[in-house]
């Protein structure tokens, strides 16, 4: 991979309609293939109709990927929760990890639901935390670094 600075982007969006397990698998496989060529790694979560995705890689690759993601008609209401440089990858070993809804623990399901509710209740506060503050987003996403396969 080129020596371009590493960036991280985390977004939340809502599925349009009901997505079956086979549709989610197709999204994962296509996304993983696209990420491979762009030097992008990350994590995709889906729970109760919402996508939460962390992407890490070169800024130009992330910008290009986000254009495609924003045009995807399978979801709506995309909100960028975090975007900026990062020192290292949280998920360095794979172009995309995916944790199927059935593999989320009860605590992870609750944390996802709490995050979704907080974002929709206060969208003006979305973004990275102030220096020294922690909104819990990075810790939640990082908790999946010891990943379980779908």
C-alpha positions as CSV (number, residue, x, y, z in Angstrom):
1,X,0.0,0.0,0.0
2,X,1.2,3.5,-0.7
3,X,2.6,5.7,2.1
4,X,-0.5,7.9,2.1
5,X,-1.7,8.8,5.6
6,X,-4.2,6.4,7.1
7,X,-7.7,7.6,7.8
8,X,-10.8,6.1,9.5
9,X,-14.4,6.7,8.7
10,X,-17.4,5.4,10.7
11,X,-21.0,5.8,9.5
12,X,-24.5,4.7,10.4
13,X,-27.3,4.2,7.9
14,X,-30.8,2.6,7.7
15,X,-31.7,-0.2,5.4
16,X,-34.5,0.4,2.9
17,X,-36.8,-2.5,3.3
18,X,-36.0,-5.8,4.9
19,X,-32.6,-7.4,3.9
20,X,-32.5,-11.2,4.1
21,X,-29.3,-13.0,5.3
22,X,-28.4,-13.9,1.7
23,X,-28.6,-10.3,0.6
24,X,-26.4,-9.2,3.6
25,X,-23.9,-11.9,2.6
26,X,-23.8,-10.6,-1.0
27,X,-23.2,-7.0,0.3
28,X,-20.4,-8.3,2.4
29,X,-18.7,-10.3,-0.4
30,X,-18.9,-7.5,-2.9
31,X,-17.7,-4.9,-0.4
32,X,-14.8,-7.2,0.7
33,X,-13.7,-7.6,-3.0
34,X,-13.9,-3.8,-3.6
35,X,-11.9,-3.0,-0.4
36,X,-9.1,-5.4,-1.4
37,X,-8.1,-3.4,-4.4
38,X,-8.4,-0.1,-2.6
39,X,-6.2,-0.9,0.4
40,X,-9.2,-0.5,2.7
41,X,-10.0,-2.6,5.8
42,X,-12.8,-2.4,8.3
43,X,-15.9,-3.8,10.0
44,X,-19.5,-4.0,8.9
45,X,-22.3,-4.6,11.4
46,X,-26.0,-4.9,10.7
47,X,-28.7,-5.0,13.4
48,X,-32.4,-4.2,13.4
49,X,-32.3,-2.5,10.0
50,X,-29.2,-0.3,10.6
51,X,-25.7,-0.6,9.2
52,X,-22.7,0.5,11.2
53,X,-19.5,0.5,9.3
54,X,-15.9,1.4,10.2
55,X,-13.5,1.8,7.2
56,X,-9.8,2.4,7.4
57,X,-7.4,3.2,4.6
58,X,-6.0,6.0,2.4
59,X,-8.1,9.2,2.3
60,X,-8.5,9.1,-1.5
61,X,-9.7,5.4,-1.3
62,X,-12.2,6.2,1.4
63,X,-13.5,9.2,-0.4
64,X,-14.1,7.2,-3.5
65,X,-15.7,4.4,-1.6
66,X,-18.0,6.8,0.3
67,X,-19.3,8.1,-3.1
68,X,-20.4,4.6,-4.0
69,X,-21.8,3.9,-0.6
70,X,-23.9,7.2,-0.6
71,X,-25.3,6.2,-4.0
72,X,-26.3,2.7,-2.8
73,X,-30.2,2.6,-2.8
74,X,-30.3,-0.3,-0.3
75,X,-29.9,2.2,2.6
76,X,-30.8,5.8,3.5
77,X,-30.1,8.4,6.1
78,X,-26.3,7.9,6.1
79,X,-24.7,9.8,9.0
80,X,-20.9,10.1,9.3
81,X,-20.1,9.6,12.9
82,X,-16.3,9.9,12.6
83,X,-13.9,10.9,9.9
84,X,-10.2,11.7,10.3
85,X,-6.7,10.4,10.4
86,X,-5.7,7.5,12.6
87,X,-2.4,6.1,13.7
88,X,-3.1,2.4,13.0
89,X,-5.7,0.1,11.7
90,X,-8.2,-1.5,14.1
91,X,-8.8,-4.4,11.6
92,X,-5.4,-4.8,9.7
93,X,-5.8,-8.4,8.7
94,X,-8.8,-8.3,6.3
95,X,-10.5,-6.0,3.8
96,X,-13.7,-6.3,5.7
97,X,-15.0,-8.2,8.7
98,X,-18.7,-8.8,9.1
99,X,-20.5,-9.8,12.2
100,X,-23.9,-11.3,11.3
101,X,-26.8,-10.1,13.5
102,X,-27.2,-13.6,14.9
103,X,-23.6,-13.5,16.2
104,X,-23.9,-10.2,18.1
105,X,-24.0,-10.7,21.9
106,X,-26.9,-9.3,23.9
107,X,-24.5,-6.6,25.2
108,X,-23.4,-5.7,21.6
109,X,-27.0,-5.5,20.5
110,X,-27.8,-3.2,23.3
111,X,-24.8,-1.0,22.7
112,X,-25.7,-0.8,19.0
113,X,-29.3,0.1,19.8
114,X,-28.1,2.7,22.3
115,X,-25.7,4.2,19.8
116,X,-28.4,4.4,17.1
117,X,-30.9,6.0,19.5
118,X,-28.3,8.6,20.7
119,X,-27.4,9.5,17.1
120,X,-31.0,9.9,16.0
121,X,-31.9,11.9,19.2
122,X,-28.9,14.3,18.8
123,X,-27.7,14.3,15.2
124,X,-26.1,17.7,15.8
125,X,-23.6,16.1,18.2
126,X,-22.4,13.5,15.7
127,X,-18.7,13.5,15.1
128,X,-15.5,12.7,16.9
129,X,-15.3,13.5,20.6
130,X,-13.6,16.6,21.9
131,X,-9.9,16.0,22.8
132,X,-9.9,14.0,26.0
133,X,-13.5,13.1,25.8
134,X,-14.9,9.7,24.7
135,X,-18.3,9.2,23.1
136,X,-17.8,5.4,23.3
137,X,-17.9,4.9,19.5
138,X,-14.3,3.9,19.1
139,X,-14.3,1.6,22.1
140,X,-17.5,-0.1,20.7
141,X,-16.0,-0.6,17.3
142,X,-12.6,-1.7,18.6
143,X,-14.3,-4.3,20.8
144,X,-14.8,-6.3,17.6
145,X,-11.0,-6.4,16.9
146,X,-10.9,-10.0,18.2
147,X,-13.4,-10.8,15.5
148,X,-15.9,-13.6,15.3
149,X,-16.7,-14.8,11.8
150,X,-20.2,-14.6,10.4
